[in-house]
């Protein structure tokens, strides 16, 4: 089986999140999608976390929206 016969893997967008502690995380999703998840969590119930997926590990990541400082599109 040649590589051209396999399924095409979509290029995933990633976004970098910086939090108040200075840590940075790369998560799956475009800038606008990640922003929407964080804003929705901020508008949700008290202490609702924004659930994302780390781009490098594929592990779940919960972020407190009150601690997000910046978002930016991460280069591939």
Secondary structure, 3 states (H helix, E strand, C coil): CCHHHCCCCCCCCEEEEEECCCCEEEEECCHHHHHHHHHHHHHCCCCCCEEEEECCCCCEEEECHHHEEEEEEECC
